[in-house]
């Protein structure tokens, strides 16, 4: 399985304000299924998401992490959780020395 740092946001029930993470995800061999935090998220062309939870039907948006920090939709708000295991990679990718506490929170 391939792994990569990605931006993941729950869209179902939240519009652009859902819980969001920058985390390590794994991909299936075909790349159409993403495994994140114990969830199986299948590629989906939904109303607001591009992946669907295989068990619950909830929609998620998964994308690459943007260097500019503009991962959330412009109308969205809320802190983004950064998985501790990708913190150094995220800081290097964005050119930051430390996280902006008003935008991000570290999670284990």
N, C-alpha and C positions, 0 to 999 in steps of 0.2 A: 504494500500500500504506500502511496505517496503521501507526504505530509507537507503542510504549508501554513504560514501565518495568514489568517483571513479575518475580515470584519463580518460578524454575524449579528443580525438583528431580528427579533421576533416582531412580526408585523400583525398577525391575527389579534384583534381586540385592542390594538394600540395605535394603529395608523403609523405615524412617524415618531412616536415617543416610546416605543417598546424597549424592553431590556436589550442591551447591546454589549457585545464582547469583541475584543481583539484577542484571538486565541489560536492555538495550534489545532488544526483539523486534519483528518486523514481522508483520502479519496479512495473510492473503489477502483478496481483495475480499469473500468471504462471511464471513470471520472464523473459519472452522472449521479453518484451517491456520495454524500459527505457524512462523515462520522464526527460528531462534536458533542462533548460533554455527555456521553452515553446515549445520544440521540442518533437516529438514522434519518437523514434528510435527503430526499430524492429530488432530482431536477424537476422543475415544475414551471409552467408558464401561467402563473396565477394572476390575480387582480393586483396584489401589492408585493408579492414575493416571487423569488425565482427558485425556491426549494420548498418542499412540503414534508412535514414530519410524517413518516410512514405509519405511525401508530395513532396520532391524534388528528391529523389533517391540518394542523396549524401551519401557516405560511411563514417562511423566513426569507430574509434577504441576505445573501452571501456574496461578498465581493472582495477584491484585493484591498489591502490597506493603503490608503492614500497618504502620500508624503506630506501633504498640506494640512492634514488633520480634518478634512471636510468629509468624513465618512458618513455622518448622519445627513439625512435629507435636510435641505435648508429650512423647512418648516418644523423639523423635529427638535427635540430637546432631551436633556437627561444625560447623566454621566455614562461613560462607556467603561465597562469593566475590562481591565487588561490582565490577562493571565500571567502570573508571575514567571512562568517558564519561557515566555516570549518577550518579557520586559526589555531585556538588553537589545534584542533584535529590533523591537519596535522603536526604541530610542535611537538606535543607530540608523534605522531606515528613515526616520523623520528628522534626524539631525538635532534632536533635543538632548539636553543634558539630564533633565529630569521631567517628570510628568507634571502637567498643569492640573493641580488638585481640583480646580473648578470644572474640568472637563472629563477627567479620568479618575478611576479608582483601581488599585491593584487587588486582584483576587487570587486565592490559592486553588 
